[in-house]
């Protein structure tokens, strides 16, 4: 790396640490309220994901790297997609059928409102939510995770990855505190699983596909459940 690339690499480390510190700061603030308006919520998510994607892209290319260094492998990509899909299905089943019920029994939510599920009542918005789940959840969030891992590994080697994974899953959980404590812990566990999926073969495509499939199943079932709940209320 030349001097400019070295400075940008150092900036990458600073940006990641500031991001983690901001998550810690959020713990001192009231929980973020979910907007009642679906368009407003989707707009907020879109701006956030576009911002994250833009920062990562600038830093990656600015320090002389390419997305190949983040685990973009073209070899046997159909196999990567298939493995990622299988991991996504297993992860969803594990978290929703085992982990979530256990956490909800230990940390029952005081607020029993629908939360973000309230935005899943309109089936015409399903395709929009699926797009956000695939791109915003699967693509951007896994790209962010892999960017963090690769940055620290390039700085200090593989020995630091365990600590980075630990900090990352805590950060990921904090980002989901709007789902309650049980939801945040569940998100942290799923984040750990996605991290391990990537570290298994250093394949971004596997991790991205697993996360995207996880979100696709969750979003689709969420819409179906909300439709059934609405029909039950109408029937009463």
N, C-alpha and C positions, 0 to 999 in steps of 0.2 A: 504493500500500500504506500502511496505517496503521502505527503504531509496533509493534504486536504482530506484524503480518504481516512487517514488516521484520526483526524479531528472529528469527522462525521461519525466514525465508529465510536469514539469516546462520547459523542453526543447521543448516540443510540443507547449507551449504557445509562447516561443521565436521564434520558426520556423515560426509560423503563423504571428506574428507581423513583422518579417523580410520580409516575403513574401508580406505583405501589404505595407511596406515601399518601397520595391523594385518597386511595382506598381506605387507608387507616384513618385519615381525616374524616371520611364519610361516616365512620363509626360514631363520631361525636355529634353528628347532625341527625335531625329527625328523619325517619324513613321517607324515601322519595315517594310521593303520591302518584299513582297511575292516573293519567288524564281520563276523563269520562268520554271524551270525544275520540273515536277510533282514528280518524284522519290525523288529529293532532298527535296521537301516540305514535302512529306509523311515521309521521314526518320527523318526530324527535329521534326515533330509532334510525331512520335513514340518514339524517345528518351526522349522527354519532358514528355510524359504520363507515360512511364515506370519509369522514375525518380520520378515523383510525387507519383505513386502507391507504389514504393519501400519505399520511405520515410514514407508514411502514415502507411504502413504495419509494418515497424520496430517500429515506435513510438507507435502504438496501442498495439501491443503485448508486447513491452518493458515496458509499464506502467501497464501491468497486465490486460488490457481490451481484449475483443474479438470483432469481427465484429457484434455480437449480440447487443452490446451496441451502435452500430451505426444504429440500426433500421432494422437489418436483421431478418425478421419475417417469419417463415415457415407456420404459421397458415393461412389458406385460401389464399395461394399464387395465385391460379388462379384468385380469386376475385381482389387481388392487381394488377395483370397484366392487368386485364380488366379495372379497374378504372384508372390505369396509362395510358393505351392506349387512353382512352376517354379524359383524361386531356391533353395528348400530341396533339391530333387532335384539341381540342378546343383552346389550346394555340397557335398552329401554325396558325389557322384561325384568331384568334384575332390579333396576331402580324402582320401577312402578309397582312391582308385585312383592318385593321383599324389603328393600331399603326404605321406601317412602312410608309404608304402613308402620314399620318399626319406629321410624323417627317421629311420625305423627302421634304415636302412642306415648312417646317419651316427652316430646315438646309439642303439646296440643296448641293449635293456633287460637288466640283469644278472639281474633277477628275472623268470623266464619263467612265473611263475604266472598263473592266469587273472584275478586281480584282481577287479574288479567283475563280470566275466563269470561268476564262480562263482555269482552270484545269479540267473543267467538259465537255470538248469537245470530249473526247474519251470515248465512252460507254463501252469499254472493261474494263475500270478502275472503273466502277460503283460499282462493288461488293467490291472493295478495299475501296472506300470511304464510303460505307455503313458500312463496318466492323469498320472503324475508327470512324464513327459517333456513332455506338452502344457502342463500347468499350471506345474509347478516349473521346467522348463527353458524352454519357449517363452514362457510368459506372464510369470512373475516375473523371470526373468533379463533379458528384453528390456525389461520395465518399468523395472527397475533401471538398465539401460544408458541408456535414453531419459531417465530422471529425472536422471541425472548430466549428460548432454549439455545438457538444457534448463536445468538450474540454472546451469551455468557460462556458457552462452550468454546467459542473462538477466543475468548479473552482468557479463560482460566483452565480450559480442558474439560474432559468428561467428568472429572471428580466433583465438579461443582453442581452438576445437573440435579442431583438428589435434592439439594437445598433449593435450587431454583424451582423444581417441581412443587416442593412444599409451599413455597411462597406463592406460586402461581395458583395452586388450588385454593389457598386462603383468599387470594384476591378474587378469584372466580366466584367463590361463595359469597363474599361481601357484595359483589355485583348483583346477586340474586336475593338480597335481604328483603326486597319488596314482596317476596313470596313467603316471608316469615322465617323463623330460625330453622325449622325443619326443612323448608324449601332451599335455604342457603346451604345447609349441610349436604343435602341431596345433590345440589348443583356442584358443590366442591368434590363430592365423590365421583360424579359423572365426569367432571373435569379431569380428575386423576386417571380415570379409565381412558379418556381420549388421549391424555398425555402418554400413557403406557402403550396405546395403540400406535402412536407415532414413533415412539422410541423403539418399538419392537423391530421395525425394519427401516426406520427413518423415512417413512413414506408419508408425505403430506396427503396424497390422494386417499390413502386408507383412513387417516384420521378425519379428513374433511367429509368423506362419504359416510363414515360412521356417525358423525355429528349431524350431518344433514338428514340421514335416515331417522335418527333419533327424534329430531325436531319434526320431521314430516309425520311420523306416527303420532307424536304427542299433539300436534296442531290439529290433525284430522280427527283423532278421537275426541279432542276438546270440543270441536265444533259439533260432532255427533252427540256428545253428552249434553251440551247446552241445548241443542234442538230437542232432545228427548225431555229435558227438564221443562222447557217452554211448553211442549205439548202436554205434559203432565199437569202443568198449572192451568192450561186452557181447558183441559178435561175436567178439572175440579170446578 
